[in-house]
């Protein structure tokens, strides 16, 4: 992959990252790269922008650099995957599983990338469609997870889980997490789900605080299709969130269908990257 044009996607509409963006711009321009600012970058930060040019994203830039935290990467992942643009992340946040390059390491990392010393990981994404009486009311794509959770109530909710048309279970719980391997170290981890190596072609289903402790996480093939039906809510609607953003409220007569999205996110890893060292560092396994 020849890289001459780079897009910088800063933390959403946050001018506090201006100094970091300026440092990244300087590093890239020193390597004779053209730099454009992406649509998440605050308008208070100066620089030419991708939106200034009437071009598809994959023609405007060869590589996306996301400057912020994992939340910033999640917010731009769908657009990048739609256009087949590869991404790397510069971490200004806390954990940084997705934006894992330190700003201080960007110069050497970009040198490695420009020399072709990298690999590309293809990250599975999830697609969700919510229908009511046969009519679509909501849809979305997630890189980390899709979560059904009880709304403004202290009571459990109940629902049926179906996989490829086969009945799985009818748990009573605080909700359900459907996660990609990328999202296995996010909310699913907090709910007792397994850590899944990022390249594995699977998705996981993890109940949130199930009333019956025998309701355990399940790993599925990424080509399996999941349906959530017969939702029973108490007092208030349940919430449906895509990558942590509540997108819809569920009253109980909806069908929620989840499957692998048609396209995957291409993430660049510098050769020598060690996923297990990342786990040691981010999860404090060495302390």
N, C-alpha and C positions, 0 to 999 in steps of 0.2 A: 504494500500500500504506500503510494507516494503521498507525502504530506507537505503541502505548501500553504494551506489555508486552515486556520484554527478558529473555532467558535468558543467564546468564554461565557459560561452560564453561571452568573453569580447567585448567591443566596437571594431568594425571591424578594424583589423590591426593597432590598436592605442596603442602604448607602454606607453602613458601617464597614462593609467589606471593600471599600474603595481602595484602601492602601494595599490590600492583598491583591486585588485585581490589577492595580498599577504594577506591582512587582511581577506578577505573571506576564503582563503585557511586555514588560521590559525584557524578561528572559526570552520570550518567544521572538520578539523583534530582533534581539541580538543574534538569533539563529536564522534570521532572514525569512521569517514566517509572517504571512499576512494574518492580522488578528481582527475579528469582528465580535461584537458583544451580542449575546443571545437575549431572548425575550424575557428571561427571568431577572436579568441584571437591572438594577435600579436606574431609572432615567436620569438620576442625579450624577451618575458616573459617566464621564465623558469618553467618547470613542465612537468609531464607526460601528454600525449595527447591521446584523443580518437582515432585519426587516427593512433596511434602506434599499435593499436590492430585490428586484422582482425575479427571484430564482428559487427553485426547490432547495430544501435544506442540504440535500446530498450534493448539490452543485455549488452551493455557497461555501461549504466547509468540508474538509476532509476528515477532521477530528474534532470532537467536542471535549473541552476540559471543564468540568463542573467544579466550581470553587465555593465551598461551603461545607455542609454536613451531609449525612446520608439522606436527610429529608429533601435536600436540593436535588440530589440525583433521582430520587423517587418522582419528583415533580416534573422532570424533563425526560424520564425514561421512555414514556410512550411515544413522544415525538421523535426521539432518536431512533427507536426501534422501527417506527413506521417508515423512516427514510433510510434505514440501514447504515446510520452514522455511528462509528465506534466512539466509545467514551472512556475517559479516565477521570478520576476524582482527586482533587486537592482538599485535604481535610482541614476545616476550620472549626469543626464541631467537637463532639465528645468521643463516641465510640469509633466511627469511621470504618465500618466494614465495607462500604461501597466507595467512599472517598478516602482511600487509604494512603495516599501519597502526602507526606508532610511538605509544607511549602518550602522548607529548607532543602528538600531533596529534589525539587522539581527540575532544576537545571540538569542534574545528572540523569534524571529519569527521561527527560526530553531528548537528551543526547542518545540514550539507549534506543528510544523509539525511532528517532530519525535514522539510526543505523540499522533498524530492522530487528533489534534484539528484544523481541517481545512475543507474546502469544495472545490470541483472542479467545476469550471465553464467551460462549453463547448462553445467555441466561434466560431460562424459562420465565414466561409471564402468563398471567391468568386473565381470562375473559369471562365476564359475568353478564347475564341477561336476566332481568326481572320482568315477569309477565303477570298480568292479572286478568283473568277471564279471557286468555288468549291474546291480550294486547300488551305490547311492550311498554313498560312505564319507566324503565331505567336500564342503563348498561354502562360498562366501564372495563378498564384494563388495569391490572396491578402488577408491579414487579415483586413486591414483598408478599402481600396477603390480602384476602377478603375476609371480613369479620362480620358475623351476625352477633349482636349483643343485646341483652335486655336493656330497655329504655329507662325511663325515670321511675324505677320501681325496685323494691328490694326482693321481689319474688322471682323465682326461676321461670324460664320459658321452656317450651317443649316443641319439638319438630321431628320430622322424619328425614332420614338420610337415605338416598338411593344412589347407587353407583352402576352405571351402564344398564339402568332399568331394573336392577336387583336391589331389594330392600336390605339395608344394613342394620339400622337401629333407630330407636325413638328415644333419644336421651332427654332428660330434664336437667338443665344446666343454666349457667349465666350466658351461654352462647357457644359459638363455634368459630374456629379459625381454619381457613383453607390457605395453605402456605406453599410457596415455591421453596426450593433449596436456598435461594437468596434470602427469603424471609424467615428461614428456620432459626436464625439468630436474633430475630426481632420479637414480636408479641408471642409467637408460638413457643419460643424458648421459655418465656415467663409462665406459660400455661402448661409446662411439663413436656413439651414436644421435643423430638430428637434434633440434634444438630446434623444437618445433611450437607455432604460435600457439594459445593456449588454446581459442579458439572453433571451431577446425576439427573437422569431424565425421569423425575418423580415429582409428585405433589403430596402434601400431608394434610390430614384432617385431625385437628386437635380440639376436643371439647374444653370449654372453659368452666372449671369448677363443677364437674358433673355431680349430680346427687348420688348416682351409683358409681362407686369407684372402679368398677370393672369396665366402664366406658373409657377406653384408652386411645391414644393417638394411633392412626392407621396410615401406612405409606401406600400410595397408589402409583401405578404407571402414569406418566404425564399425559398419555393419550386417553385415559379414562375420563368419563364425563359424570359429573356429580349433580344431583338435584336435591334441593331442600324444599320440602312441602309440608303441608298440614301444620303450619306454625301456629302455636297457641301462645298468645301474649297475655300478660296480666296488667290491668290498669292503664298501661300506656304502650304505644307502639314500640317495637324493637327497632334497633338501628342497624343499618348496613353501611359498612365503611370500606373504602378502597384505599389501601396504603395509608390508613390512619385518618382519612378524611370521610366524615359521615356524608353519604351521598343520598340515602333514602331512608324513610321510616316505613316499617312493615307492620301492617295491621293484622295479617294472619291469613289472607286469602291469596297470597302471592306464591308463585313458583320461582325459585332462585336456581338458575342453571349455571354451572361453572365448568369451564374446560380450558385446555391450554390455548393461549392466544396464538394466532397464525404466525406472528413474527417474534423473534427473540432479540434481546438487547445484547449488542456486541460490546464487551468490556475488555479493555486492554490490560494485560498484566506484564510487568517487566520480567524478563527471564530470571529465574532464581527466586521468584516470589514463593513464599512458603505459607500456605493457608493455616497450618497448625501453629506457626509462630504468631500469626494474627490472633488466633484463638487464645494463645498463652497471654499475649499482650492485652487484648481487649477485655477478656473475661477474668483476668487476674489469676490465671492458673499457677503462675510462678510465685505468687506472694504467700 
